[in-house]
Amino acid sequence: MQLSLAFPQVPFTAADAVALGIGEHRLKSAVDNGEIVRVLRGVYVRDDIELSALVRAQAAALVISPHAVVCDRTAAWVHGVDTFRYAELDIVPPLETFVLRGHRATDRPECDGGSRDLRPSDWTIIGGVRVTTPIRTALDLGCKLSRRGAVAAMDALMRQHAFTVADLRRELPRYFRRRGVIQLRQLVPLVDGRAESAGESWTRLEIVDHGLPVPEPQWWIDVDGRPTYRLDLAYPRARVVVEYDGEEFHTSADDQERDRMRREWLRDHGWTVIVVNKDSFTFEAAAAWVRELRIALGLIA
């Protein structure tokens, strides 16, 4: 029997573990060994439990006020979009929750927030917890996160929850004078749920911010009538592709050989291939590959 089976099958706190006779040393050891996962500050889940939206909401419910609404990055996390990793945080961040006007905010070290004016249409109930809807969450993050982090989060929420730019536009007037609304207005027209990673979102935004045409995400190339190669970002008429190589799928020897053969085929068939990675967004690095892109598009000689 796995030792993790001694822990509850639902999210639990350190106090819950103590009540079950599991001491602090055993709890820390279980985290270090990967038997359990610290999903929020002070909240744990067994490693064999799938982190569904329901389980994430149950975890949040353990440390928030019953009058609170889970918002911002924590709401995105409940909806299956992990914006915390975009900032490459090394610590488990606090829950972001807000209470409705007239109620006392959650006073716990695990929680961060205050009060916020929200309508019943702004939240949904998951596992007995009020969580801002995917649309409301996307708009809030469009104001709150950095420009690059915001567009990645908004793209991911659109991809998973199938709302549209028109849906976002309808809610924009409510953000009048809110801090970050200028950025939000700029980003809403750019949101595209076809992006399949934060890196692809960052790359598309970098291209747009340099004044270049918006590329087509996830463009398929047919070979002998069959869709064979899917390109991250493409300009089909100019036969130019920009690909983001994330560490997860482009670092192993097999991944690199597959990438090499694929890109060799593209170049042999008249495509210009530009490859970027997480280090391509400094001022100097971005200037170099964006210049290469301008040349490929025939915008400069």
GIHULIN-V350980 format. One record per residue. N is the residue number from 1. D_CENTER is the distance of its C-alpha to the mean C-alpha in Angstrom with 1 decimal. Layout:
N:D_CENTER ; N:D_CENTER
This chain:
1:35.3 ; 2:32.0 ; 3:32.1 ; 4:28.7 ; 5:30.6 ; 6:32.3 ; 7:29.2 ; 8:28.4 ; 9:26.6 ; 10:24.5 ; 11:22.4 ; 12:24.9 ; 13:25.6 ; 14:27.8 ; 15:30.6 ; 16:30.3 ; 17:30.7 ; 18:33.8 ; 19:35.2 ; 20:35.0 ; 21:36.9 ; 22:34.0 ; 23:34.5 ; 24:32.2 ; 25:33.1 ; 26:32.4 ; 27:29.0 ; 28:28.1 ; 29:29.5 ; 30:27.4 ; 31:24.2 ; 32:25.5 ; 33:26.6 ; 34:23.4 ; 35:25.3 ; 36:22.9 ; 37:19.4 ; 38:18.8 ; 39:15.8 ; 40:16.5 ; 41:19.3 ; 42:22.4 ; 43:21.0 ; 44:21.3 ; 45:20.9 ; 46:23.0 ; 47:21.5 ; 48:22.8 ; 49:21.1 ; 50:18.2 ; 51:15.3 ; 52:15.4 ; 53:14.5 ; 54:18.2 ; 55:18.2 ; 56:15.3 ; 57:17.2 ; 58:20.4 ; 59:19.1 ; 60:18.3 ; 61:21.7 ; 62:23.5 ; 63:23.0 ; 64:22.7 ; 65:25.5 ; 66:26.5 ; 67:26.4 ; 68:22.8 ; 69:19.8 ; 70:16.4 ; 71:14.3 ; 72:11.5 ; 73:8.9 ; 74:11.0 ; 75:11.2 ; 76:7.5 ; 77:8.1 ; 78:11.3 ; 79:10.0 ; 80:8.2 ; 81:4.4 ; 82:4.6 ; 83:4.1 ; 84:7.6 ; 85:7.7 ; 86:6.7 ; 87:10.1 ; 88:11.6 ; 89:13.2 ; 90:16.3 ; 91:17.0 ; 92:15.7 ; 93:14.8 ; 94:16.8 ; 95:16.0 ; 96:15.5 ; 97:18.2 ; 98:20.7 ; 99:24.1 ; 100:26.0 ; 101:28.8 ; 102:31.9 ; 103:30.2 ; 104:29.8 ; 105:26.4 ; 106:25.4 ; 107:27.3 ; 108:25.7 ; 109:24.3 ; 110:21.1 ; 111:20.3 ; 112:19.6 ; 113:20.3 ; 114:23.4 ; 115:24.5 ; 116:23.0 ; 117:24.7 ; 118:23.0 ; 119:24.7 ; 120:24.8 ; 121:23.0 ; 122:19.9 ; 123:19.2 ; 124:19.5 ; 125:21.1 ; 126:19.4 ; 127:21.6 ; 128:23.7 ; 129:21.1 ; 130:20.2 ; 131:16.6 ; 132:15.7 ; 133:15.2 ; 134:12.0 ; 135:13.9 ; 136:14.9 ; 137:11.6 ; 138:10.2 ; 139:13.5 ; 140:13.5 ; 141:10.4 ; 142:12.0 ; 143:14.9 ; 144:13.7 ; 145:11.2 ; 146:12.5 ; 147:12.9 ; 148:10.8 ; 149:7.8 ; 150:8.6 ; 151:8.9 ; 152:5.8 ; 153:4.2 ; 154:7.6 ; 155:7.8 ; 156:5.5 ; 157:7.4 ; 158:10.4 ; 159:10.3 ; 160:10.3 ; 161:12.6 ; 162:14.8 ; 163:15.5 ; 164:16.9 ; 165:17.4 ; 166:20.7 ; 167:19.2 ; 168:17.3 ; 169:20.5 ; 170:22.6 ; 171:20.9 ; 172:21.0 ; 173:24.6 ; 174:23.8 ; 175:21.9 ; 176:25.1 ; 177:25.7 ; 178:22.5 ; 179:21.3 ; 180:18.7 ; 181:19.9 ; 182:21.1 ; 183:17.7 ; 184:16.4 ; 185:19.4 ; 186:18.8 ; 187:15.2 ; 188:15.8 ; 189:18.1 ; 190:15.7 ; 191:12.8 ; 192:12.9 ; 193:11.4 ; 194:13.2 ; 195:10.8 ; 196:10.0 ; 197:7.9 ; 198:6.4 ; 199:10.1 ; 200:11.5 ; 201:9.9 ; 202:11.4 ; 203:14.5 ; 204:15.1 ; 205:14.8 ; 206:17.2 ; 207:19.5 ; 208:19.7 ; 209:20.2 ; 210:23.1 ; 211:24.7 ; 212:24.4 ; 213:24.1 ; 214:20.7 ; 215:20.5 ; 216:20.0 ; 217:16.9 ; 218:17.8 ; 219:21.5 ; 220:23.9 ; 221:27.2 ; 222:30.1 ; 223:32.6 ; 224:35.9 ; 225:34.3 ; 226:31.4 ; 227:27.7 ; 228:27.3 ; 229:24.9 ; 230:21.5 ; 231:20.5 ; 232:17.0 ; 233:18.5 ; 234:22.1 ; 235:25.1 ; 236:27.3 ; 237:30.5 ; 238:30.4 ; 239:29.3 ; 240:26.7 ; 241:23.4 ; 242:20.6 ; 243:18.6 ; 244:15.8 ; 245:16.7 ; 246:14.1 ; 247:15.8 ; 248:15.0 ; 249:16.9 ; 250:19.2 ; 251:21.0 ; 252:23.6 ; 253:27.0 ; 254:26.5 ; 255:23.3 ; 256:25.0 ; 257:28.1 ; 258:26.3 ; 259:24.6 ; 260:28.0 ; 261:29.9 ; 262:27.4 ; 263:27.5 ; 264:31.2 ; 265:31.7 ; 266:29.7 ; 267:31.8 ; 268:34.9 ; 269:34.2 ; 270:33.9 ; 271:30.2 ; 272:29.0 ; 273:26.0 ; 274:24.0 ; 275:21.6 ; 276:19.1 ; 277:17.0 ; 278:15.2 ; 279:18.6 ; 280:19.2 ; 281:17.9 ; 282:20.8 ; 283:23.3 ; 284:25.8 ; 285:23.6 ; 286:21.9 ; 287:25.4 ; 288:26.8 ; 289:24.5 ; 290:24.4 ; 291:28.2 ; 292:28.3 ; 293:26.3 ; 294:28.7 ; 295:31.6 ; 296:30.3 ; 297:30.0 ; 298:33.5 ; 299:32.6 ; 300:34.5 ; 301:37.3
